[in-house]
Amino acid sequence: MDTNSEKILSISNLTMRYGATNVLTGVDLDVYKGQIIGYIGPNGAGKSTTVKIMLGLVDGYHGNVEIFGQDISNGDNSYKQRIGYVPENAEVYDNLTASEYLTFTGQLYGMDESEAEYKAIRLVEKFGLGDVYHTRISAYSKGMRQKVLIIASLLHDPDLIFLDEPLSGLDANSVMIIKEILAQLAAEGKTIFYSSHIMDVVEKISNRIVLLADGKIIADGSFEELKQKNKEGTLEEIFNELTGFDQHKQIAEEVVSIVKEVGNNA
């Protein structure tokens, strides 16, 4: 890990409780310029909570979070203009056209309206949405909506990009394009926080993988480093080994057995 590079994000002793439940229990993490972080973990591990804290969407946490060298709890939200975000379950303004939505989003990030419109229409063309640029988003498929969200996250040229299941609903060609875009953005010095349950994609695009379980980091390193420390070969297998989940085959066998039983009794 290149610790001589510029530190973009620093989390120390991050703890978060919802009622009596500990969601995060002392997370420490430093992220550097140009890294693609694969941020993974089981459901309920605290991934989304961590990201929402960093985005300033959740407060009430304990510990320290610094982004671009700034403590995000100091009330200055200017750091957000340098961040892009694709949430897992995003509510898009259905009654707006892509043109209206992207221009509006660009202005929220401090862009001039004409600049946002100029960049948006060119990006939409590259993503194959040129013909529906002035069509209401309510008429879009899931994949088309996802492309709009990705464009919105990149429009203002952010330095730090948070992506939560960004490939959801995309076709194979679009997935290849997005993966290449991420690699080129990282090469340009952009820092990418990538959260997904699709392990083979995380394995291929990330130069650093952080595994969260039960509110704490239990693995942190490149895929090759994680392979050396664990017996298994793929990231999915390493994930299962470290999180202690080894029932997938048994559960699958039981499901198939039930399916066959129902079919035989029909």
Residue, then its C-alpha position, 0 to 999 in steps of 0.5 A: m500500500d502506497t502510504n506516501s500518496e495523498k490521504i483522501l479519507s481517514i476514519s479512526n475509532l468509528t463507532m455507531r449505535y442504533g438503540a441497543t445495537n452496535v452497528l460499528t465497533g471501532v472502525d479504523l481506515d485510511v484511504y489514499k489517492g487513486q485507490i479503488i477500495g472494494y468495501i464488502g461484508p455481509n448484510g448488516a455488517g455496517k457498510s451502508t452506515t459507514v458510507k452514509i456517515m462519510l457522506g454526512l447523511v447520518d450523525g450521532y456517531h463517535g470517533n473521527v472522520e476526515i475527508f480531504g483533511q477536513d473533520i466532517s463534523n465541523g459544520d463545513n459541507s464544502y467537501k461534499q462538492r468533491i464527492g460523487y455517490v451512487p446509492e444502492n436504492a436511489e429515488v430518482y425524480d421520475n417526472l423529470t427528464a434526464s436533461e432536467y435531472l442531470t442539470f439540476t444535480g450538477q447545479l447542486y454540486g456547484m456547477d453552472e447550468s450551461e456547463a452541466e447541460y453541456k457535459a450531461i448531453r455528451l455523457v448521455e450520448k456515450f451511455g447510449l441514452g441520447d434518444v431519451y435525453h428529453t424523455r421523462i425518467s418514469a419511462y426508463s428501464k432499471g438499467m437506463r435509470q442506473k446509467v443516469l445515476i452513474i452520470a450524475s455521480l461523475l458529472h462534476d468531476p469528483d475526487l472521491i466516488f462512492l458506488d453502492e451496487p453500481l452495476s445493478g440492472l446494467d447489460a454486459n457491455s455497459v458493465m465492461i464500460i463502467k469497469e474500464i471507466l473506474a480503472q481510468l478514473a483511478a489512474e487519473g488520481k480519483t479515489i473510488f469506494y466500491s461496495s457490492h455483493i458481486m465478488d468476482v467484480v470486486e475481485k477484478i476492479s479493486n486494488r484494495i479490499v476491505l472486509l467488514a463483519d459485525g461492525k469491524i474490519i476483519a481483513d484489509g489488503s489487495f486480493e493477492e495479499l488476502k489470498q496469501k493469508n487465507k486458504e481459499g482462492t477466490l474472493e467469494e471463498i475468502f469472504n465465506e471463510l472469514t465470515g464463517f459462512d459455510q452452509h451455502k451448499q447444504i442450503a442449496e441442496e435442501v432447496v433443490s430437494i424441496v423443489k423436486e419434492v413439490g414437483n413429484n407431488a404435483 
